[in-house]
Amino acid sequence: MPEPPPWLSLTADGVVVEVKAVPRSRRTLAVGLQDGMLRVQIAAAPHRGQSNAALCAYLAERAGVRPSAAAIRRGSGGARKLVEIRGDPGALAATLARRIGDDLATVTAG
C-alpha cells in the first residue's frame, strides 16, 4: 500500500483523520489541506454536536462504513479534531485517500 496522506494515520483497529472543521458552510465537503490537516467544510452549525455528527457521517460515508464506525476522538468543541474510524486500517486508508482525493480534485478543478 502507498504511503497514506499526512492527515491520515493507521491504528490497530482503524484510522484517525486529522481535521480542520469549518462549520456553517453551504455543503459538507473536503476542500483542501491546512497545516497538514484535512480541511472540511460542514453544512451544519456547531450547535449540540450537529457539526460533529455531520463530519463523522461524511467521513464514514467516504470510508465506506456505517456512520456509527466514526467518532470524534479529540477536539469535539474546537475546529481542530481527530476523527477515529473503526474497521480494517488498510482498506479504510485506501478508500479514504482515493475518495477524499477525488473530492479535493473536484474542488480545485471547479
C-alpha positions as CSV (number, residue, x, y, z in Angstrom):
1,M,0.0,0.0,0.0
2,P,1.3,3.5,-0.8
3,E,2.1,6.0,2.0
4,P,-1.1,7.5,3.5
5,P,-1.7,11.2,3.2
6,P,-0.4,13.4,6.1
7,W,-3.9,13.8,7.5
8,L,-4.4,10.1,7.9
9,S,-2.9,7.7,10.5
10,L,-3.4,4.0,10.7
11,T,-4.1,2.4,14.1
12,A,-4.6,-1.2,15.2
13,D,-8.3,-1.1,14.7
14,G,-8.9,1.6,12.1
15,V,-7.7,5.0,11.1
16,V,-7.5,8.5,12.6
17,V,-8.2,11.6,10.4
18,E,-6.8,15.0,11.4
19,V,-9.4,17.6,10.5
20,K,-9.7,21.4,10.5
21,A,-13.5,21.8,10.6
22,V,-15.3,24.8,9.1
23,P,-19.0,24.7,10.2
24,R,-21.9,26.7,8.7
25,S,-20.8,26.1,5.1
26,R,-23.0,25.6,2.1
27,R,-22.2,21.9,1.9
28,T,-20.2,19.2,3.7
29,L,-17.1,18.5,1.7
30,A,-13.3,18.2,2.0
31,V,-11.9,21.3,0.3
32,G,-8.1,21.2,0.9
33,L,-5.3,20.9,3.4
34,Q,-4.4,23.2,6.2
35,D,-1.3,22.7,8.4
36,G,-1.2,19.0,7.5
37,M,-4.9,18.5,8.4
38,L,-7.8,17.8,6.1
39,R,-9.9,21.0,5.8
40,V,-13.6,20.0,5.7
41,Q,-16.5,22.4,5.3
42,I,-19.5,21.3,7.2
43,A,-23.1,22.3,6.4
44,A,-24.3,22.0,10.0
45,A,-23.9,24.6,12.7
46,P,-21.7,23.8,15.8
47,H,-24.8,23.5,18.0
48,R,-25.5,20.5,20.2
49,G,-23.0,18.4,18.3
50,Q,-24.7,18.8,14.9
51,S,-21.5,19.7,13.0
52,N,-19.5,16.8,14.7
53,A,-22.3,14.4,13.7
54,A,-22.2,15.7,10.1
55,L,-18.4,15.5,10.0
56,C,-18.5,11.9,11.3
57,A,-21.2,10.9,8.8
58,Y,-19.3,12.5,5.9
59,L,-16.0,10.7,6.7
60,A,-17.8,7.4,7.4
61,E,-19.5,7.6,4.0
62,R,-16.2,8.5,2.2
63,A,-14.6,5.5,4.0
64,G,-17.5,3.2,3.0
65,V,-18.5,2.3,6.6
66,R,-21.6,2.9,8.8
67,P,-21.8,6.3,10.5
68,S,-21.6,4.5,13.9
69,A,-18.0,3.5,13.0
70,A,-16.8,7.1,13.1
71,A,-16.4,9.1,16.3
72,I,-14.6,12.3,17.5
73,R,-11.6,11.1,19.4
74,R,-10.3,14.6,20.4
75,G,-11.4,18.2,19.8
76,S,-15.2,17.9,19.9
77,G,-15.5,21.6,21.0
78,G,-12.9,23.1,18.6
79,A,-12.1,23.4,15.0
80,R,-9.1,21.0,15.2
81,K,-10.4,17.5,15.5
82,L,-9.2,13.9,15.4
83,V,-11.9,11.6,14.0
84,E,-11.4,7.8,14.6
85,I,-13.0,5.4,12.1
86,R,-13.1,1.8,13.1
87,G,-12.5,-1.0,10.6
88,D,-9.7,-2.6,8.5
89,P,-7.0,0.0,8.6
90,G,-5.6,-0.8,5.1
91,A,-8.9,-0.8,3.4
92,L,-10.1,2.3,5.2
93,A,-6.9,4.2,4.3
94,A,-7.1,3.2,0.7
95,T,-10.7,4.1,0.3
96,L,-10.5,7.4,2.2
97,A,-7.3,8.5,0.3
98,R,-9.0,7.8,-3.1
99,R,-12.4,9.3,-2.3
100,I,-11.1,12.3,-0.5
101,G,-8.6,12.8,-3.2
102,D,-11.5,12.8,-5.7
103,D,-13.3,15.4,-3.6
104,L,-10.2,17.6,-3.5
105,A,-9.7,17.3,-7.2
106,T,-13.3,18.3,-7.9
107,V,-12.9,21.3,-5.7
108,T,-9.7,22.5,-7.3
109,A,-11.0,21.8,-10.8
110,G,-14.3,23.6,-10.3
